[in-house]
Amino acid sequence: MKSILQTYLSRQTTSWLTQAYPVSSRLGMGVVIPCYNEPDLLACLRCLAKAEKPACDVEVLVVVNAPVDASPEAIAQNKKTLEEVSALAKEVNNEHFRIWFLDKILDSGKYAGVGLARRIGMDEMVYRFASIGNEKGLIISLDADCRVDANYFTALEKELYTNKKAIAATMDFEHPLPDAGVEPVLRNAMIQYELYLRYYKHSLKYTGFPYAYYTIGSDFAVKADTYCRAGGMGKYQGGEDFYFLQKVFPLGKIVEIHTTKVYPAARLSDRVPFGTGPSLIKLVGEDRNIKMTYPWKAFQWLCVFIEEREKWFKLPAEEITRMWRKTGRESGDGFETLPVSFLSFLKENRFAEVIEELGNNCASVEIFSRRFFDCFNALRVLQLLNALQEIYPLQPVSQETAYLLKEVYGVEVSADDPFYLLSRMKQYY
């Protein structure tokens, strides 16, 4: 009988898989790093080579890639990278730790980018784990501009690899900040961007949404069988980490590791359409240099909505809709019902009918309550927040973070100092 890893591979395009290196029977962790026109890779690899090693063997796979229409400068940098990786591998590789690479030219089109590069590397690790029968081997996602703590591998070993109940993990992260006297604008932009990431995650957690985890491509690990159950990494040019992790989170126990950190670079970059680099470019280029985000009031309404969900079990769509019109909360102005924009979003997406069908297919309210988030998932939440901008437009992230700290953690702080706000947010997981 085929293992889940073998079944997954049989359904994929496997032309990129290689048998260039024999697989150690003790292989337990595979770090996958996509790399395109990347001058800082060596520092990342040296950091991994110096890190404390776990009891299992570790491989680091660098997927050096470029689209067919890459610039001569990018091709030259990739060639230099390949030479540097080869030289470093000869220096640091040993019986239990190996750095190696794949050199891939990606066909032009919508899939020529970081998502496909990650997919190639992660499928390769599935292939290698399948060859030794290790369905629980870790596929670790990292970026070429990152640094990690010395206990990176041992923390993953303790909290995920040897944890039979856990299927995946996210790790704590921190963007190193540029010197205020040298690059004040970039420093301020980076502070606000990381504040935005933390504000959104904590706001989502406050609502009762069960999958309020960070979705950062350089900051997660997943067991090989879970990777396959989730259908593998998406091939998108950006946002591949978000979409992949949304498929992973409902599958089992997710561990948030706070005993080690990943340090993504705070730099301007246009390699991908989404993420740190493009966000920083946009922020630095704006006159106000202020990061905007979804307002705290929108998350408060989302919380009210989620808390009511069990009341809709086994009800017809018409009754669910009537209940929504009466759903609300007490405020300083009396009882307020769900905003019109909220109700319009639910109607336009025929969500009452979706909930009715879900209720009819669930044997208990407990199952219904859990499966509700299959329908009302992270993408749906984003769509709702965007729809609510009609009445709750985007606000400065410092201002909204101050509201969150006061309402959730009872901490009153000024919104005038983003750096201090960020330092306070780092205290809460």
C-alpha positions, 0 to 999 in steps of 0.5 A: 500500500502506498504511503501518503507521500508516495500517493502525493508524488504520483499525482504531481509533475515530478520532472524536477525531482532528482536523485543527485544525492543519496538520502541518509536514513536519519534524515529528519529535517529539510530546510527549503530556501528559494533564491533568485537574484539574492546577494545575502544567501551565504550569511543565511547558510552560514547561520544554519551551518553554525546552529546547534544540530538535532539528533536527526540529520539535516539538509538545506536545499537552496532552489536557485531559480530565475524566469526565462526573461530574467535580466543579465544582472540577475542571471549573473548573481544566480551564477555567483550564488551557485559558485558560493553555495558549492564552495560553502558546501565543501567547507561545512557539509558532513555526515549529518548536515548537508547544504545542496542546491537545485538550479531551475529556469522557470517557464514564463507566466503566472507561476514563474516565481517564489511559489513555484520555487518553494513547491519544487524544493518542498516536493523534493523533500517529500521525495527524499522523506518518502524514499526512507519512509519518514512521513513525519520529517520536517519541511522547513520554509525559510528565505534567503535573507534570513538569520536564525537563532543558534537553537533553531533546529533543536527548538523545532526538534523539541516542539514539533519533530518529537511532538506526536500531536503537532502537525506544523509550527510557526516560529517567533520572528523579529525584523532587525531594524536599520540604525535610526541615524542612518536610515530613519525612514526605512526604520520607521517603515519597518517598525510599522510593518511589523506592528501591522503583522502583529496587530492583525494576528492579535486582532484576529485572535481576539475575535475567536477565529481559531486559526489566528497564526502568522503566515510568513513564508520564512517562518514555518515548518510542517510535517511531510505527511501534513504537507501532502494532505494539504495538497502541497505548496501553491505555485503563486508568485506571491501569497503562496505561504498564506494560501498554503497555511490556510489549508494546513491550519484546520488539519491538526495541532499547530505549535507556536514556537517562542523559544527561537526566532527567525530574523527576516531582513528589513530591506526594500525588494520587488522580487515578489508582489506581496510581503515585506519588501514591496510593503516597505517600498510602498511605505517609504515612497509615501509622503506620510510614511504611515502604515494603514490597517483595518480598524479595531471596531471592524474586528469588534463586530467580527467578534460579535458575529463569530460568538453567535454562530452556534445559534444558527445550527439547523436553522433555515436560511430565512431564519438565520438572516432574521437573526443576523438583523437582530444581532448586535452589542451594547455600546455607549449609544445603546444597543447597536446591530450589525452594520449594513455593510456587514449584512450586505456582504453576507447577503451578496455571498449567500452566506445564510444558504451556506450556513443552512447547508452546513448545519444540515450536514453536521450531526452536532452543534460542536461539529457545526461550530468547528466546521463553520470556519471551513466556510468562514475562513481567513480569506473570507475574513479579509473580504469582509474587512475590505467590505466594511471599509465603507463605514470603517475605513483604514486607520493608522496602525499605531492608533489601532494597536493602542486600542487593541492593547487597551481593550485586550491586555489592559495596557494604556499606551500612547499611539505616538511612539510606534517603536514602543508599541511594537516592543509591547506587542512583542510581549504577547504571543 
